Amino acid sequence: MKTMDAKCPKCGRTHHLKSKSDMVVCDCWRICPVCGAEMTPHPPDTAPKTYALDGIRELQVLVACTRHFPPFYGVQKPVEVVADA
């Protein structure tokens, strides 16, 4: 079966999909840009309304890498990758 190539718009990694209608979530949002290790989920330390940005209550920090100092707090969200047109 022929596969379709799909490129992540954030990291450029190529994924192989079985059909044009398939979708994959690239895991580049979990990789620390400082050390290259996989970051761990970062639970909110206060109520979600504290994280509001311009009135939008959306958690900004999703993952953190504490393997170095200062820790890196990732704000990139998961990226859906679809087949190239």
C-alpha positions as a printed NumPy array, in Angstrom:
array([[ 0.   ,  0.   ,  0.   ],
       [ 1.329,  3.404, -0.946],
       [ 1.762,  5.945,  1.828],
       [ 1.368,  9.705,  1.679],
       [ 4.016, 12.058,  3.043],
       [ 3.043, 14.745,  5.525],
       [ 5.429, 17.356,  6.893],
       [ 5.068, 18.965, 10.321],
       [ 4.84 , 22.766,  9.909],
       [ 6.692, 23.361, 13.212],
       [ 9.671, 20.97 , 13.115],
       [ 9.746, 19.761,  9.507],
       [ 9.632, 16.061, 10.403],
       [ 8.085, 13.871,  7.701],
       [ 5.31 , 11.481,  8.714],
       [ 3.877,  8.706,  6.539],
       [ 0.093,  8.441,  6.34 ],
       [-1.941,  5.576,  4.874],
       [-4.466,  7.856,  3.136],
       [-5.042, 11.518,  2.329],
       [-7.765, 11.754,  4.963],
       [-5.508, 10.503,  7.793],
       [-4.013, 12.828, 10.406],
       [-1.192, 12.411, 12.92 ],
       [-0.164, 14.505, 15.942],
       [ 3.552, 15.304, 15.813],
       [ 5.349, 14.876, 19.134],
       [ 7.763, 17.784, 18.559],
       [ 5.851, 19.9  , 21.089],
       [ 7.134, 17.572, 23.844],
       [10.847, 17.831, 22.98 ],
       [12.947, 20.363, 24.909],
       [14.724, 22.751, 22.494],
       [17.513, 23.297, 25.05 ],
       [18.606, 19.71 , 25.756],
       [16.556, 17.555, 23.356],
       [14.996, 15.417, 26.105],
       [11.286, 14.678, 26.378],
       [ 9.572, 17.189, 28.649],
       [ 7.079, 16.215, 31.35 ],
       [ 3.507, 17.495, 31.728],
       [ 3.352, 20.642, 33.834],
       [ 0.334, 20.73 , 36.148],
       [-1.048, 24.182, 36.925],
       [-0.082, 25.403, 40.372],
       [-3.049, 27.75 , 40.71 ],
       [-6.587, 28.047, 39.383],
       [-6.889, 28.053, 35.555],
       [-8.268, 31.622, 35.59 ],
       [-4.84 , 32.776, 36.78 ],
       [-3.381, 31.805, 33.419],
       [-5.706, 34.11 , 31.477],
       [-4.06 , 36.069, 28.673],
       [-6.026, 39.026, 27.305],
       [-9.224, 37.638, 28.803],
       [-8.754, 34.185, 27.263],
       [-8.56 , 31.5  , 29.906],
       [-6.192, 29.115, 28.271],
       [-3.325, 27.291, 29.913],
       [-0.122, 28.627, 28.338],
       [ 2.453, 26.26 , 29.847],
       [ 1.744, 22.637, 28.922],
       [ 5.085, 20.886, 29.494],
       [ 8.304, 21.598, 31.355],
       [11.887, 20.357, 31.266],
       [13.555, 20.456, 34.662],
       [16.743, 18.626, 33.609],
       [18.688, 21.888, 33.544],
       [18.679, 25.308, 35.19 ],
       [16.711, 27.411, 34.562],
       [13.865, 25.022, 33.659],
       [12.339, 25.384, 30.206],
       [ 8.544, 25.81 , 30.103],
       [ 7.073, 24.871, 26.731],
       [ 4.187, 26.856, 25.307],
       [ 3.882, 25.091, 21.948],
       [ 0.69 , 23.103, 21.544],
       [ 0.336, 19.747, 19.804],
       [ 0.462, 20.052, 16.016],
       [-1.89 , 18.133, 13.732],
       [-0.16 , 17.011, 10.546],
       [-2.197, 16.211,  7.414],
       [-1.157, 14.951,  3.991],
       [ 0.479, 17.477,  1.673],
       [-1.834, 18.813, -1.017]])
